[in-house]
Amino acid sequence: MRLDCFGNPAEDVLGFKIKTFIGTSENAVRIQVWTALIAILLTKYLKFLSKAKWHFSTLVTFLKWNLFVYRDLRQWLDQPFTKPPEPESFQPEFAF
């Protein structure tokens, strides 16, 4: 598969270049391009929903940092610097 025959859709639509590919087969490249486009589309939608004025790169960085923090996404998008809620401690007990 030659990406240059139809252009790079990520570069044409969203203005970024894909630098490296993990797999080199046609199917692997197609999957990676589509995965990148979907991820960027979802991130741009989150930026659109947010009341805070995010730069795209800052939003991506903060999403990576808070990936495993349990909190309401919409609330976090609007107020990113508030402290996350304390997790409820749940210790299951076994009856022997």
C-alpha positions as CSV (number, residue, x, y, z in Angstrom):
1,M,0.0,0.0,0.0
2,R,1.3,3.4,-0.9
3,L,0.2,6.2,1.3
4,D,1.5,8.8,-1.1
5,C,-0.8,7.9,-3.9
6,F,-3.8,9.3,-2.1
7,G,-2.0,11.5,0.4
8,N,-1.9,11.1,4.2
9,P,-5.5,11.5,5.4
10,A,-4.3,12.4,8.9
11,E,-2.1,15.2,7.5
12,D,-4.7,16.5,5.0
13,V,-7.6,16.6,7.5
14,L,-6.0,17.2,10.8
15,G,-2.6,18.6,10.0
16,F,-0.2,16.1,11.5
17,K,2.2,13.5,10.2
18,I,2.4,9.8,11.2
19,K,6.2,9.3,11.8
20,T,6.5,5.6,12.3
21,F,4.3,2.5,11.9
22,I,4.4,-0.6,14.2
23,G,3.5,-3.0,11.4
24,T,4.4,-2.6,7.8
25,S,1.8,-4.7,6.0
26,E,-1.0,-2.9,4.2
27,N,-3.6,-4.0,6.7
28,A,-1.4,-3.0,9.7
29,V,-0.9,0.5,8.2
30,R,-4.6,0.9,7.5
31,I,-5.5,-0.1,11.0
32,Q,-3.0,2.3,12.5
33,V,-4.1,5.2,10.4
34,W,-7.8,4.6,11.2
35,T,-6.9,4.2,14.9
36,A,-5.0,7.5,15.0
37,L,-7.9,9.3,13.2
38,I,-10.5,7.9,15.6
39,A,-8.4,8.9,18.6
40,I,-7.9,12.4,17.4
41,L,-11.6,12.7,16.5
42,L,-12.6,11.7,20.0
43,T,-10.1,14.1,21.6
44,K,-11.3,17.0,19.5
45,Y,-14.9,16.1,20.5
46,L,-13.8,16.2,24.2
47,K,-12.2,19.6,23.5
48,F,-15.4,20.8,22.0
49,L,-17.5,19.6,25.0
50,S,-15.2,21.3,27.5
51,K,-15.9,24.7,29.0
52,A,-12.2,25.2,29.7
53,K,-10.0,26.6,27.0
54,W,-7.7,23.6,26.2
55,H,-4.9,23.5,23.7
56,F,-5.1,20.1,21.9
57,S,-1.6,19.0,23.0
58,T,-2.3,20.0,26.6
59,L,-5.6,18.1,26.6
60,V,-3.8,15.0,25.2
61,T,-1.1,15.2,27.9
62,F,-3.6,15.7,30.7
63,L,-5.7,12.7,29.4
64,K,-2.6,10.5,29.5
65,W,-1.8,11.7,33.1
66,N,-5.3,11.1,34.3
67,L,-6.0,7.9,32.4
68,F,-6.3,5.7,35.4
69,V,-7.9,8.2,37.8
70,Y,-11.6,7.5,38.5
71,R,-13.5,10.7,38.1
72,D,-16.4,12.1,36.0
73,L,-15.0,13.0,32.6
74,R,-17.3,15.9,31.9
75,Q,-16.6,17.5,35.3
76,W,-12.9,17.0,34.8
77,L,-12.9,18.6,31.4
78,D,-14.6,21.7,32.8
79,Q,-12.5,21.9,36.0
80,P,-9.3,20.0,35.5
81,F,-7.4,21.3,38.5
82,T,-9.8,20.2,41.2
83,K,-8.8,17.3,43.5
84,P,-10.2,13.9,42.5
85,P,-12.7,12.4,44.9
86,E,-11.3,9.9,47.5
87,P,-11.9,6.3,46.4
88,E,-14.2,4.3,48.5
89,S,-12.3,1.6,50.3
90,F,-13.9,-1.7,49.7
91,Q,-12.3,-4.8,51.2
92,P,-14.2,-8.0,50.4
93,E,-14.5,-10.4,53.3
94,F,-14.6,-14.1,52.8
95,A,-16.8,-16.3,55.0
96,F,-15.0,-19.6,55.7
